Amino acid sequence: MTLILFNKPYDVLSQFTDRGSPTTRATLSDFIDVPGVYPAGRLDRDSEGLLLLTDDGRLQSRIADPKFKLPKTYWVQVEGVPDAAALAALRSGVPLKDGMTRPADVESLDAPDVWPRTPPIRYRASIPDAWIALTIREGRNRQVRRMTAAVGHPTLRLIRWRVGDWSLGDLAPGTWRTA
């Protein structure tokens, strides 16, 4: 069994090919040349961080399928500074168009020492930003972004730090290691 931990950079697709696009976009094949491995779950093109790849179908299902409730922790830079009510709402679950989210673990986070993003996030001198650590146990499309927006704090930058027992550690963007 092979399990790869990959630090997916911003603007990279979580797949090995980019079929049908009129322009060439970066994909996993630009970084990983290991036959037979596939992503266990997805990470949006505009998100960064930990993506697991494996050649084991059962492990892939256990990681990606929401029925297993594998915790996924994100470091989220948000617009504004969430107050106690916003954090409590995230902890309780928030209503989205596709229903209530499950309760999340959330805490304020000092700005983490992470790599610069290219391109950098937009900066507005008149609007502060803050970081939170958010752990969810489901995986709806763009869920973290929709949750932070629902409590009035749109996501500026999203880094998946941990999936289950696996974390990024010191992996630089665009690099990988086997577990």
C-alpha positions in Angstrom: 0.0 0.0 0.0 1.2 3.5 -0.9 0.1 6.6 1.0 1.4 10.0 -0.2 1.1 13.3 1.8 1.2 16.2 -0.7 1.2 19.9 0.1 -1.0 21.1 -2.8 -0.1 24.6 -3.8 -2.7 27.3 -4.6 -4.1 27.1 -8.2 -3.4 23.4 -8.7 -6.2 21.0 -9.6 -6.7 17.9 -7.3 -6.5 15.6 -10.3 -3.8 14.3 -12.7 -5.3 15.6 -15.9 -7.1 18.8 -17.1 -9.3 17.6 -19.9 -11.4 20.0 -21.8 -9.8 23.2 -20.5 -8.8 25.7 -23.2 -5.8 26.7 -21.1 -3.4 24.5 -19.4 -3.8 24.4 -15.6 -1.4 22.8 -13.1 -2.4 19.3 -12.0 -1.1 16.7 -9.7 1.0 15.2 -12.5 3.1 18.4 -12.5 4.3 17.3 -9.0 3.8 13.6 -8.5 5.1 10.8 -10.8 4.0 7.7 -8.9 1.9 5.2 -10.9 -1.4 3.9 -9.5 -2.1 6.5 -6.8 -5.3 8.6 -6.7 -6.4 11.5 -4.5 -8.4 10.5 -1.4 -10.9 13.4 -1.5 -10.5 16.8 -3.1 -9.1 20.1 -2.3 -10.3 23.1 -4.4 -8.0 24.8 -6.8 -8.0 27.9 -4.7 -7.2 26.0 -1.5 -3.8 24.8 -0.3 -2.4 22.2 1.9 -2.6 18.5 2.7 -3.9 16.2 0.0 -3.6 12.4 0.6 -3.1 10.1 -2.4 -3.2 6.3 -2.2 -3.3 3.1 -4.3 -5.6 1.4 -1.7 -9.3 1.7 -2.5 -10.4 0.9 1.0 -8.2 3.6 2.5 -9.2 6.0 -0.1 -12.9 5.5 0.8 -12.2 5.7 4.6 -10.4 9.1 4.0 -12.9 10.6 1.6 -16.3 9.2 2.5 -18.1 11.5 5.0 -19.8 8.5 6.6 -16.5 7.7 8.3 -16.4 11.3 9.9 -12.6 11.5 9.6 -11.7 14.9 11.1 -10.1 17.5 8.7 -8.5 20.6 10.2 -8.1 23.8 8.2 -6.2 26.9 9.0 -8.5 29.7 7.7 -7.6 33.3 7.2 -10.9 35.2 7.3 -12.0 38.8 6.7 -12.7 40.6 9.9 -12.2 39.2 13.4 -14.8 36.6 14.4 -16.4 37.3 17.8 -17.6 34.8 20.4 -21.0 34.6 18.7 -19.5 33.7 15.2 -17.3 31.1 16.8 -20.2 29.6 18.8 -22.3 29.4 15.6 -19.5 27.4 13.8 -19.3 25.1 16.9 -23.1 24.5 16.8 -23.4 24.1 13.0 -24.5 26.7 10.5 -27.4 26.6 8.0 -26.3 26.4 4.4 -28.4 26.1 1.3 -27.9 22.3 1.4 -28.8 22.0 5.1 -27.2 22.4 8.5 -23.6 21.5 8.9 -22.5 19.2 11.7 -20.9 21.0 14.7 -17.3 22.0 14.1 -14.3 22.4 16.4 -13.1 26.0 16.1 -10.6 28.2 17.8 -8.9 31.5 17.2 -5.4 31.0 15.9 -2.3 33.3 16.0 -1.2 33.9 12.4 0.6 30.7 11.5 4.2 30.7 10.1 3.3 29.5 6.7 4.7 30.0 3.2 3.7 33.1 1.2 0.9 32.5 -1.3 1.3 33.3 -4.9 -0.6 35.4 -5.7 -1.0 37.0 -2.3 -4.5 37.4 -0.8 -6.1 40.8 -1.3 -5.1 43.3 1.4 -7.4 46.0 2.7 -6.0 48.4 5.2 -9.5 49.3 6.5 -10.6 45.6 7.1 -8.7 43.5 9.5 -8.3 39.8 9.1 -7.8 36.9 11.5 -7.0 33.2 11.5 -9.0 30.3 12.9 -8.5 26.6 13.1 -11.6 24.8 12.0 -12.1 21.0 12.2 -15.0 19.4 10.3 -16.2 15.8 10.0 -18.0 16.0 6.7 -17.0 17.2 3.3 -19.5 19.2 1.4 -18.5 21.2 -1.7 -16.6 24.3 -0.5 -18.0 23.8 2.9 -15.4 25.7 5.0 -15.7 28.8 2.8 -19.5 28.6 2.9 -19.5 28.2 6.7 -17.2 31.2 7.4 -19.2 33.3 5.0 -22.5 32.3 6.7 -21.1 33.7 10.0 -20.1 37.0 8.3 -16.4 36.3 7.8 -15.5 35.3 4.2 -12.5 33.1 3.7 -9.4 34.8 2.3 -7.0 31.9 2.5 -7.6 28.2 3.2 -4.9 25.7 4.2 -5.8 22.1 5.0 -3.5 21.3 7.9 -4.6 17.8 9.0 -6.6 14.8 7.8 -7.2 12.3 10.6 -3.8 11.4 12.0 -1.8 12.9 9.1 -0.6 16.5 9.0 1.4 18.7 6.8 4.2 19.1 9.2 7.1 20.8 7.5 6.2 19.8 3.9 6.8 22.7 1.6 4.2 23.6 -1.1 4.6 21.3 -4.1 6.4 18.6 -2.2 5.3 15.2 -1.0 6.4 12.3 1.2 5.2 8.8 1.8 3.5 8.0 5.2 
